Amino acid sequence: MATLDWYYRRNNCKTCEKADAFLEEHAIRAREIVDARKETHSQTEALALAKSVNVIHTIKGKNLLTLDLKKDKPDTDTILAALLGPTGNLRAPTFRKGKTLFVGFHPEGYAKVLGLS
C-alpha cells in the first residue's frame, strides 16, 4: 500500500473530492493531512515545499506538466505558476511522496507516481 508523506486538501472542493475518492479506492493514506481552508500556504511556503522535492507534477487544464527541478532547473516564476492558484496560495489538492510533489488531480498521473500502473 502506498502512503503519502503529506496531503493538502480543501473541504467542499470538487477536485479534492475526486482525489480523495481515488486515494480511498486504492487504499492510499497520508501521514499528514492539512486542511487548506485552515492553513493556507502562501508563495513563501509553496517555494519551501518545492525546495524539498526533485520533481513537481502539476495539472494545467487537462494536461500533466512535469518539472524536474534538478535536471531542468526551472526559474522561480515557473515553479510558482505550477504551484499557486488565483488566490496566490498553494493549489489544492497537493501531495508529497518522497521527493515528488503532485499539484492537482490527474488519475493517470496519480497512478504512475503512486506505482499503481
N, C-alpha and C positions, 0 to 999 in steps of 0.2 A: 504494500500500500504506500502510495506517495504521500508525503507530508510537505506542506508549505511552511516556510520559516515565518512568513508574515503575510497577512491578508488585510487589505484596506478596502472597505466597502461602505456603502451608504444604504440605509433603510429606505424603502419605497422607491428604489431606483430599478427600472426595468432591466437595464443591462446587468446590474449587480444580481438581480434575481435569476437571470439566465446563467450567470457564472456560478451562483450558489447551487442551482439545480444540477449543473454539470459536475461540480465538485462532489455533491452528495451522491449522484448516480454512480460515480467512480470511487466512492468511499475515501475521498481525499479530505484530510483535516488540516487545520492550520495551528501552529504552535501559539501564534498570537494573532488575534483579530482586533482591528482598530475600526471604530465607527467614525466614518468621515464627517458626519454631522457634528460630532462632539469634539473631534480632534483633527482639525484641518492641517494640512501640510502645505505650507507656502513654498514659494520659489526656493528659499534657503534650505528647507527640509527636503524638498524634492531633489535638489542638487546633491545634498549629503547622501541621500539614498542612492542616487546614480553613482556616486563615487565608491559605493560599497559593492558594486557589481561589475561584471565584464561585458555583459550583453543586455540590451533592452529590446524587448519586442513590444510594439505598440500598434494599435489599430487606428488607421486614418480612413474614415468611411468604411468600406468593406475590405480594404487592403491591409495586409500584415506587413509592417515595416520592421526591419531588424537593424539595430545599431550595434556594431561591435566596437565597444569603447577602447579596447586595447589595440586592435588592428587598424581601424579606420580613424580613430581619434576625432570624433565629431566635435564641433565647437559648442560652446555653452548655449547659444541660441538654438541650435539644432536639438540639443538634449532637452531644453526647456519646452520647445514646441512639441516634443514627443510625450512629455510628462504632464504638462499643465492643461487644464481646461479653460473655458472662457472666464471663469471667476479668478484665475491666476493661481489656483490651488491644484494640488495633485489630483489627477482624474481617478475616478473610482469606476469599476474595480481595478485594483492593482495588487499583484502578489510578487513576493520574492521567494525564490527557491534556489538556495546556494548562491551562485554568482550570476543568476539570471533574474531580471525584473520583467514582468509582463504587465502592460498597461492596457486596459480594455478587455473585451471578451471576443474570442475567436475560437470556436470549438476545435478546428483542426490545429491551430497553433497551440492551444492548451494541451491537446493530446500529444503533440510532438514534444513539447517542453517537459511534460509530466511523464514521458516514457510510456504512453498508452497506445502508441501506434507503431 
